[in-house]
Amino acid sequence: MYKDTMKGFQIVSGQLAGIAEQINILDWKLNTLLGLTTTQVNAPLSDCANMQQNFDNLNNPSFSTYSSAYTASQLNCKQCLTYLNNLTNRDVPGVTRLSGNFALKFSSLSNLGLAGADFARRIEVNEFNPTRDLFLRYYQSNNRAFNALLAPPKRINDGRRAIDSAPNRAIFNAGVFQDYYNTLLLEQVGNFFTQFSQLFVLSTGVDFMPMTLTSYLNQSNNDIDRRRRDVTARLQRLLVYVNEALLQQSMMAGTLMMANTYNALTGTDNEKLRLAIMVLKNNKIFAKNFANYLIYNDLIRIKPFNELQRIDSIDDYSSKFYAAQSAISALENLNLMFNWGGYPGVNIRFTRGVQPEHLVLYIRTANSGVLNLPVPDPPFILNNQLV
């Protein structure tokens, strides 16, 4: 059970890193902020990094290697393990929740003297909050939708299928979007705790001093089991927040929201319309995925192509797309490929962005005004893949 839990956490921690990389939700400015706040607010991470380096030089942790590392860098070991221990203490229902340890608290960034505090606040107000609110307008009480976010489909058009196949159990709710998690911090804490978790069993309760083999063998089985159960419980708590961070990343990419967003732009619900416009203007990754959804469906899905015709159509689109990036005269040839017949009430066309080499998808509805969506590269269109 103990080893299985550790292995499971390593897998999920790896999933967090993989999905963060796959959908690349955070641009470089916010990534910089994540790094700065992680370093300044959680300085003991540097102790863990130094401790990790010591263990890297000593092969895998054991009684002897921990004793050697503790002797070489006693302060690093004490501060790192104390930090990890405190960070994973038990939640107190209605009082404390571990999520506060991992939240990217936009309102407090200015207290750190960061030049990017105003930018971070705009991320919260213009991107995270409206994307969350739009999702909840459609899926507030939909257990399947929340669970589907945990394993997002690779293809944009498979969102409905992902919801239908997800378990209908109340595992998550809107509370997972209360705090915007610092995914970099969660990943680092997860990796360090996974690597050092056995040291909570091999050390004493005082300053995490290394236990001798004799002392360890003299412990009762109940004492050893109690330590192992405690470590397992801490790993399971971390798993909860890693999973919630995965949900947030998936939600911010618009994983299940493409058809809903189109309906919001062309429907009569003013609040959904307002949120959809705000999301598409500010959440660049969501906007790219929505452009992918529109382009793919007009180019491929709604036309009765066989596989060879589909490939030919994509190849034709790719060549015209790249030609249009470098020559204005080629833009019309690209637009002639599309009739946008599947989107009544929406004016859609390719045009050039602020930077001429970057194409954007111009869309306009009766209520939305003009929206210019960034266009993903043709390989993403070919695979109907989340950016």
C-alpha positions in Angstrom: 0.0 0.0 0.0 2.8 2.4 1.0 4.8 1.8 -2.1 1.8 1.8 -4.4 0.7 5.1 -3.0 4.1 6.6 -3.6 4.1 5.2 -7.1 0.7 6.6 -7.8 1.7 10.0 -6.6 4.7 10.0 -8.9 2.5 9.2 -11.8 0.0 11.9 -11.1 2.7 14.4 -10.3 4.1 13.6 -13.8 0.7 14.1 -15.3 0.5 17.5 -13.8 3.8 18.5 -15.4 2.8 16.9 -18.7 -0.6 18.6 -18.9 0.8 21.9 -17.9 3.3 21.5 -20.8 0.7 20.1 -23.2 -1.8 22.9 -22.9 0.7 25.5 -22.0 -1.9 27.6 -20.2 0.5 30.1 -18.7 2.4 32.6 -20.8 6.0 33.6 -20.0 5.0 36.5 -17.8 2.9 34.4 -15.5 5.5 31.7 -15.5 8.0 34.3 -14.3 5.6 35.3 -11.5 5.1 31.7 -10.5 8.9 31.3 -10.2 9.3 34.6 -8.3 6.5 33.9 -5.8 7.5 30.3 -5.4 11.1 31.4 -4.5 10.1 34.3 -2.3 7.1 32.8 -0.4 8.6 29.3 -0.1 12.2 29.9 0.5 12.7 26.4 2.1 12.3 25.0 -1.4 16.0 26.0 -1.8 16.8 23.8 1.2 15.0 20.9 -0.4 16.9 21.5 -3.7 20.3 21.5 -1.8 19.2 18.4 0.0 18.2 16.7 -3.2 21.6 17.5 -4.7 23.3 15.9 -1.7 21.2 12.7 -2.2 21.9 12.8 -5.9 25.5 12.5 -4.9 24.8 9.7 -2.5 22.6 7.5 -4.6 19.2 6.6 -3.1 18.1 7.6 0.4 18.8 5.0 3.1 19.9 4.9 6.7 23.6 5.5 5.8 23.0 8.0 3.0 20.6 10.1 5.1 23.1 10.1 7.9 25.8 11.3 5.6 23.6 13.9 4.0 22.4 15.2 7.4 26.0 15.5 8.5 26.9 17.4 5.4 24.0 19.8 5.5 22.1 19.5 8.7 20.3 22.9 8.3 19.0 22.0 4.8 17.6 18.7 6.0 15.9 20.1 9.0 14.3 23.1 7.2 13.3 21.1 4.1 11.6 18.3 6.1 10.0 20.7 8.5 8.6 22.7 5.6 7.2 19.6 3.8 5.8 18.3 7.1 4.0 21.6 7.9 2.8 22.0 4.3 1.1 18.6 4.3 -0.5 18.8 7.8 -4.1 17.6 8.0 -6.9 19.8 6.8 -9.3 21.0 9.5 -12.8 21.0 8.0 -14.3 24.5 8.0 -11.0 26.0 9.3 -8.1 25.3 7.1 -7.5 23.7 3.7 -4.2 22.9 2.1 -5.2 24.7 -1.0 -4.2 27.9 0.7 -0.6 26.7 0.7 -0.6 26.3 -3.1 -2.8 29.2 -4.1 -1.3 31.9 -6.3 -2.7 34.8 -4.2 -2.9 37.6 -6.7 -4.0 40.1 -4.1 -0.8 39.6 -2.1 1.7 39.8 -4.9 2.0 43.6 -4.5 3.3 43.0 -0.9 6.3 41.2 -2.4 7.2 44.3 -4.3 6.9 42.5 -7.7 6.7 44.7 -10.7 4.2 42.3 -12.3 1.6 42.5 -9.5 -0.8 44.5 -11.7 -0.3 42.0 -14.5 -1.1 39.2 -12.2 -4.3 40.9 -11.0 -5.4 41.2 -14.6 -4.8 37.4 -15.1 -7.2 36.8 -12.2 -9.9 39.3 -13.2 -9.7 38.9 -17.0 -8.7 35.3 -17.5 -9.2 32.9 -14.6 -12.4 34.3 -13.1 -14.4 34.7 -16.4 -13.2 31.3 -17.7 -14.3 29.7 -14.4 -17.6 31.5 -14.4 -18.4 30.5 -18.0 -17.6 26.9 -17.2 -19.9 27.0 -14.2 -22.7 28.5 -16.2 -22.9 25.3 -18.1 -21.6 22.7 -15.7 -22.2 24.0 -12.1 -23.8 20.7 -10.9 -22.6 18.3 -13.6 -20.5 15.7 -11.8 -19.5 14.1 -15.1 -18.1 17.4 -16.5 -15.9 18.0 -13.4 -14.6 14.4 -13.6 -14.0 14.7 -17.3 -11.6 17.6 -16.7 -9.3 15.3 -14.8 -8.6 13.3 -18.0 -9.0 15.8 -20.8 -9.5 14.4 -24.3 -6.7 15.0 -26.8 -9.2 16.0 -29.5 -11.2 19.1 -29.1 -14.3 17.5 -30.6 -14.2 14.7 -28.1 -15.4 16.9 -25.2 -18.9 15.6 -25.2 -17.8 12.0 -25.3 -15.4 12.6 -22.4 -18.3 14.0 -20.3 -20.6 11.0 -21.2 -18.0 8.5 -20.3 -16.9 10.1 -17.0 -18.2 8.7 -13.7 -21.3 10.4 -12.4 -20.0 10.7 -8.8 -19.7 13.9 -6.8 -15.9 13.9 -6.5 -15.3 17.6 -7.3 -17.3 20.7 -7.2 -17.0 24.4 -7.9 -14.8 24.8 -4.8 -11.8 23.5 -6.8 -11.8 26.9 -8.6 -11.8 29.0 -5.5 -8.0 29.4 -5.5 -5.8 29.5 -8.6 -3.0 27.1 -7.9 0.7 27.7 -8.3 1.3 24.6 -10.5 5.1 25.1 -10.3 5.0 25.0 -6.5 2.7 22.0 -6.5 5.0 20.1 -8.9 8.1 20.9 -6.9 6.6 20.1 -3.5 5.2 16.8 -5.0 8.6 15.8 -6.4 10.4 16.6 -3.1 7.9 14.9 -0.9 7.9 11.8 -3.1 11.6 11.6 -3.0 12.0 12.3 0.7 8.9 10.7 2.1 10.7 7.6 3.4 12.9 9.9 5.5 9.9 10.7 7.7 10.0 7.0 8.6 13.8 6.8 9.0 14.2 9.9 11.2 13.4 10.8 14.7 10.7 13.3 15.6 13.3 15.8 16.9 14.7 18.0 14.1 14.3 15.0 11.7 17.7 13.6 12.9 18.6 10.3 11.1 17.7 7.2 13.1 20.3 4.5 13.5 19.5 1.1 12.1 19.5 -0.3 15.7 17.0 2.3 16.8 14.8 1.6 13.8 14.9 -2.2 14.5 14.1 -1.6 18.2 10.8 0.2 17.3 7.6 -1.7 17.6 5.8 -2.6 14.4 2.9 -0.3 15.6 5.3 2.7 15.6 6.6 1.9 12.1 3.1 1.3 10.8 1.9 4.6 12.3 4.7 6.5 10.6 4.0 4.9 7.3 0.3 5.6 7.6 1.0 9.2 8.3 3.3 9.5 5.2 0.6 7.8 3.1 -2.0 10.2 4.4 0.2 13.2 3.5 0.7 11.8 0.0 -3.0 11.3 -0.5 -3.6 14.9 0.6 -1.2 16.2 -2.0 -2.9 14.0 -4.6 -6.1 15.9 -3.9 -4.6 19.2 -4.8 -2.6 17.9 -7.7 -5.9 16.6 -9.2 -7.6 19.9 -8.5 -4.7 21.7 -10.3 -5.2 19.4 -13.2 -8.9 20.4 -13.3 -8.0 24.0 -13.3 -5.5 23.7 -16.2 -8.0 21.7 -18.2 -10.8 24.2 -17.5 -8.6 27.2 -18.5 -7.8 25.5 -21.9 -11.5 25.3 -22.6 -11.4 21.5 -22.8 -15.2 20.9 -22.7 -16.3 24.4 -23.7 -16.0 24.8 -27.4 -19.6 24.1 -28.5 -20.9 26.0 -25.4 -18.8 29.0 -26.3 -20.3 29.1 -29.9 -23.8 28.8 -28.4 -23.0 31.7 -26.0 -21.9 33.9 -28.8 -25.0 33.3 -30.9 -27.6 32.8 -28.1 -29.8 35.1 -26.1 -28.2 34.8 -22.6 -26.5 38.1 -22.1 -24.4 36.9 -19.2 -23.0 33.9 -21.1 -22.3 36.2 -24.0 -20.4 38.7 -21.8 -18.3 36.0 -20.3 -17.6 34.3 -23.7 -16.4 37.6 -25.1 -14.2 38.3 -22.1 -12.7 34.8 -22.2 -11.9 34.9 -25.9 -10.4 38.4 -25.7 -8.1 37.6 -22.8 -7.5 33.8 -22.4 -5.2 33.2 -25.4 -5.0 29.4 -25.1 -8.8 29.1 -24.9 -9.1 31.4 -27.9 -6.7 29.4 -29.9 -8.6 26.2 -29.1 -11.8 27.8 -30.1 -10.3 28.9 -33.5 -9.1 25.3 -33.9 -12.7 24.1 -33.2 -14.2 26.5 -35.9 -11.6 25.8 -38.5 -11.5 22.0 -38.1 -15.2 21.6 -38.2 -15.6 23.6 -41.4 -12.6 22.1 -43.1 -13.1 18.5 -42.1 -15.9 17.3 -39.9 -19.0 18.7 -41.6 -17.9 17.6 -45.1 -18.3 14.0 -46.2 -14.6 13.4 -46.8 -13.0 10.0 -46.8 -9.5 9.7 -45.2 -7.5 10.5 -48.4 -9.7 13.5 -49.1 -9.3 14.7 -45.5 -5.5 14.5 -45.8 -5.5 16.3 -49.1 -7.7 19.0 -47.6 -5.4 19.5 -44.7 -2.3 19.6 -46.9 -4.0 22.2 -49.1 -5.0 24.2 -46.0 -1.4 24.0 -44.6 0.2 25.3 -47.8 -2.3 28.1 -48.1 -2.0 29.0 -44.5 1.8 29.3 -44.6 1.6 31.2 -47.9 -0.9 33.7 -46.4 1.5 34.3 -43.5 4.1 35.7 -45.8 2.0 37.3 -48.6 -1.1 39.4 -48.3 -2.1 38.3 -51.8 -2.4 34.7 -50.7 -4.9 35.5 -47.9 -7.9 35.4 -50.2 -6.9 31.9 -51.5 -7.0 30.7 -47.9 -10.4 32.3 -47.2 -11.9 30.8 -50.4 -11.4 27.3 -48.9 -14.1 27.9 -46.3 -17.8 28.7 -46.5 -18.4 28.5 -42.7 -21.8 27.0 -43.5 -22.0 25.2 -40.2 -22.0 28.5 -38.3 -25.1 30.5 -39.1 -25.2 34.0 -37.8 -21.4 34.3 -37.6 -19.2 36.3 -39.9 -15.8 34.5 -40.0 -12.7 35.0 -42.1 -8.9 34.9 -41.8 -7.1 38.2 -41.6 -3.7 39.4 -40.6 -2.8 40.3 -37.0 -0.9 43.2 -35.4 2.2 41.3 -36.4 1.7 40.7 -40.2 3.1 37.2 -40.1 0.6 36.1 -37.5 -2.8 35.2 -38.9 -6.0 35.7 -36.8 -9.5 34.4 -37.2 -11.9 37.3 -37.4 -15.3 36.5 -36.1 -18.4 38.7 -35.6 -21.9 38.0 -34.5 -24.9 40.2 -34.1 -24.1 40.6 -30.4 -20.4 39.9 -29.9 -18.8 42.7 -31.9 -15.4 41.8 -33.5 -13.2 39.1 -32.0 -9.8 38.4 -33.4 -8.7 34.9 -32.4 -5.1 33.6 -32.6 -4.8 30.7 -35.0 -2.9 27.5 -34.0 -0.4 26.0 -36.5 -1.8 23.5 -39.0 -0.6 20.4 -37.2 -3.0 21.2 -34.3 -5.8 21.6 -36.8 -4.9 18.3 -38.5 -5.2 16.4 -35.2 -8.0 18.6 -33.8 -5.6 18.8 -30.8 -5.8 21.1 -27.8 -3.0 23.7 -28.0 
